[in-house]
Amino acid sequence: MRITWFLLLVALIAIVLSIPMIDRQFVAGRPPSHSPGDDSPLLPVPQRQQP
């Protein structure tokens, strides 16, 4: 009976330790998403003066 609890504990620890690696694979597989502020410049573009 102790062997069963030991194996269950080892499996649980292995699952918990593998979660960050699984998360990295999903994040690396996604294309980079653009937030609305990504394309906007930090400074406003000066407007041309019309003669």
C-alpha positions as a Markdown table, in Angstrom:
| # | Residue | x | y | z |
|---|---|---|---|---|
| 1 | Met | 0.0 | 0.0 | 0.0 |
| 2 | Arg | 2.9 | 2.4 | 0.7 |
| 3 | Ile | 4.3 | 1.8 | -2.8 |
| 4 | Thr | 1.0 | 2.9 | -4.3 |
| 5 | Trp | 1.0 | 6.2 | -2.4 |
| 6 | Phe | 4.6 | 6.7 | -3.2 |
| 7 | Leu | 4.0 | 6.3 | -6.9 |
| 8 | Leu | 1.0 | 8.6 | -6.7 |
| 9 | Leu | 3.1 | 11.2 | -5.0 |
| 10 | Val | 5.9 | 10.9 | -7.6 |
| 11 | Ala | 3.4 | 11.2 | -10.4 |
| 12 | Leu | 1.8 | 14.3 | -8.9 |
| 13 | Ile | 5.2 | 15.9 | -8.4 |
| 14 | Ala | 6.1 | 15.2 | -12.0 |
| 15 | Ile | 2.9 | 16.8 | -13.3 |
| 16 | Val | 3.4 | 19.9 | -11.2 |
| 17 | Leu | 7.0 | 20.3 | -12.3 |
| 18 | Ser | 6.1 | 19.8 | -16.0 |
| 19 | Ile | 3.5 | 22.6 | -16.0 |
| 20 | Pro | 6.0 | 25.4 | -16.6 |
| 21 | Met | 7.5 | 23.5 | -19.6 |
| 22 | Ile | 4.1 | 22.9 | -21.1 |
| 23 | Asp | 3.2 | 26.6 | -20.6 |
| 24 | Arg | 6.4 | 27.7 | -22.4 |
| 25 | Gln | 5.6 | 25.5 | -25.4 |
| 26 | Phe | 2.1 | 27.1 | -25.7 |
| 27 | Val | 3.5 | 30.6 | -25.4 |
| 28 | Ala | 6.3 | 29.9 | -27.9 |
| 29 | Gly | 3.9 | 28.5 | -30.4 |
| 30 | Arg | 1.6 | 31.5 | -30.4 |
| 31 | Pro | 2.2 | 34.3 | -32.9 |
| 32 | Pro | 3.0 | 37.6 | -31.1 |
| 33 | Ser | -0.2 | 39.5 | -30.5 |
| 34 | His | -0.3 | 43.2 | -31.1 |
| 35 | Ser | -1.8 | 45.3 | -28.4 |
| 36 | Pro | -3.5 | 48.6 | -29.5 |
| 37 | Gly | -0.5 | 50.7 | -28.3 |
| 38 | Asp | 2.2 | 48.7 | -30.1 |
| 39 | Asp | 2.0 | 50.6 | -33.4 |
| 40 | Ser | 1.6 | 54.0 | -31.9 |
| 41 | Pro | 4.8 | 56.1 | -31.6 |
| 42 | Leu | 6.0 | 57.4 | -28.3 |
| 43 | Leu | 6.0 | 61.0 | -29.5 |
| 44 | Pro | 3.3 | 62.5 | -31.7 |
| 45 | Val | 4.1 | 63.0 | -35.4 |
| 46 | Pro | 4.5 | 66.7 | -36.2 |
| 47 | Gln | 2.0 | 67.9 | -38.7 |
| 48 | Arg | 3.1 | 69.6 | -41.9 |
| 49 | Gln | 2.3 | 73.2 | -42.1 |
| 50 | Gln | 0.5 | 74.1 | -45.3 |
| 51 | Pro | 1.5 | 77.4 | -47.0 |
